[in-house]
Amino acid sequence: MYRLVFTQVLRRFDAEAVHRLTVSGLAVLARLPLLKRLLHRAFAPHDPVLRVTAFGVHFPGPFGLAAGFDKDAACAEAVAALGFGHVEVGTVTAHAQPGNPRPRLFRLVGERAVINRMGFNNDGARAAARRLRRTRGVPVVVGVNIGKTKVVPEAEAVADYVAAARELAPLADYLVVNVSSPNTPGLRNLQAVELLRPLLTAVKEVADATPRRTPLLVKIAPDLADEDVDAVAELAVELGLDGIIATNTTIRHGGETGGLSGRPLKRRSLEVLRRLRAKVGDRLTLVSVGGVEDVDDVWERLLAGATLVQGYTGWIYGGPLWASRIHRQLARRVRRHGLSSVTEAIGRTA
Ligand SMILES: Cc1cc2nc3c(=O)[nH]c(=O)nc-3n(C[C@H](O)[C@H](O)[C@H](O)COP(=O)(O)O)c2cc1C
């Protein structure tokens, strides 16, 4: 049914227009308590075998929505009601900014992929904080992903991230330092250990100072050389970070300028996960993202050592109840393997 709607209707419209409409619709839904609760009851993961605890936070299921969909924390509860076990909002920057000129989002339907060069369009940290302070009608785990404001020079990046972290760390179930988006000039340079160390140290100080001590993760690019993946992993362990999210979009493709996500990213994303797991074992929580399309992909990531798995592009092609379906199938698979919890699967093939 969704495939028909997608091929006959949605793909005829500009991708960003469809995205904006979807977010607006979900933001309305997020303000309708009764409907939201009904959907949550029907589609959110409730099966106890799916429960996962990572860095002290309880997740109803391991599969969440990756950053970039709900950039302004407008609709996290509605997203959770459709079946995601957590929602990573952002990337939020300290200051509001418009992002790159349009068009900046392109579907590659045949490849089940997307290219985007959005450039962190968002309303800024204060606006996101205001939305996150609203009481929640349904339970939802919300991660907050922060990045650098475009006009801020690299030399002032640390202060800019710290400003965003001060606003948002107290409101986040976990905080993510994003140094891996390809659409903010110079951002990915911050993945170099000499720049990353002072940045993560400063943000961690802010995260540690919140009443609940907000867990801190770093999100990396798939285009890092293997030795650089290792170096970031070592640094994360040394600094006492809670985890690594791997990976962001790739710039290794021949299409439009921007980051590629979806099916073509699958292989490298899995490779980076395996490398990280080999390097850090279970000393860090690994969150795997990139090219996840179905329950087989989620299962493979869990076995390879991911505690949490995220997806975004797969939702565009999989339809509104994509995550709910994956969680339902995952619960069945856990039982079929004679396990009493999905957590028993984590790292089994690592
Ligand atoms: C349209 C779009 C916007 C994105 N924006 C962000 C972002 O703001 N911050 C971020 O960390 N990742 C962003 N991402 C990357 C995703 O979070 C994810 O890492 C990547 O798309 C790979 O997962 P996927 O193949 O399941 O889409 C974006 C992805 C897409 C498709």
The ligand as a Gaussian input file, in Angstrom:
#p B3LYP/6-31G(d) Opt

LIG

0 1
 C       17.892000      14.287000       5.005000
 C       18.913000      13.863000       6.019000
 C       19.327000      14.776000       6.975000
 C       20.270000      14.396000       7.925000
 N       20.641000      15.276000       8.879000
 C       21.496000      14.887000       9.867000
 C       21.824000      15.763000      10.914000
 O       21.341000      16.893000      10.995000
 N       22.702000      15.315000      11.841000
 C       23.250000      14.069000      11.826000
 O       24.019000      13.714000      12.704000
 N       22.932000      13.208000      10.831000
 C       22.070000      13.593000       9.870000
 N       21.736000      12.712000       8.878000
 C       22.398000      11.395000       8.842000
 C       21.563000      10.305000       9.499000
 O       21.364000      10.557000      10.853000
 C       22.250000       8.933000       9.330000
 O       23.472000       8.958000      10.028000
 C       22.515000       8.604000       7.879000
 O       21.461000       9.033000       7.062000
 C       22.705000       7.105000       7.663000
 O       21.541000       6.399000       8.032000
 P       20.429000       5.911000       6.962000
 O       21.180000       5.209000       5.865000
 O       19.529000       5.008000       7.755000
 O       19.741000       7.123000       6.493000
 C       20.807000      13.075000       7.911000
 C       20.372000      12.176000       6.946000
 C       19.442000      12.542000       5.996000
 C       18.982000      11.541000       4.964000

